């Protein structure tokens, strides 16, 4: 089921309420579930990330850290990168394999990173949530206090994931949106907006055009 226009409007409404960030080189953690069910989405993400970088090529820029998990407790945080070709090389070197979700480790990692140096946003892409929700809410609350919004993108309709991702987004003052295999272009536009926000806040996001224009693009992609 593709995201409805109501869900997209709600995502943009939530994103508009996220506090502005300083107009300096932004830092965005891009966290992906690389378990077996995510292989099609991972392949799409390898293509989409180049356009995320293109969206923030203006002065101020963006550094992205790719974080992924898979298999039996395998968790990897790549170096902070500003080179889209290098990020793509690292992404395409990863192959998905079966395992449980590790969203808690993603949130804990984001906390550690932002305590060392400001992280402007966390984009989280996944389809399942196999962890107790209460500890995740605790970590999300801490991120909210530190001013790190989580933009959660859910593939599919897993109810526990929906409830958990929505609560994580709420506690961090971020936003949530659902997508599916037919929503690749829609996901690209929303990730692009998150990347631009992380690079320069609302002022930079305005360079994409008015929200009405973005909504028109999303409508055409359905």
Buried (B, 14 or more C-beta within 10 A) or exposed (E): EBBEEEBBEBBBEBBEEBEEBEBEBBBBBBBBBBBEBBEEBBBBBBEBBEBBBEBBEEEBBBBBBBBBBBBEEBBEBBEBBEEBEEBBEBBEEBEBBEBBBBBBBBBBBBBEBBEEEBBBBBBBBBBBBBBEBEEBBEBBBBBBEBBBBBBBBBBBEBEEBBEBBBBBBBBBBBBBBBBBEEBBBBBBBBBBBBBBBBBBBBEBBEEBEEBEEBBEBBEEBE
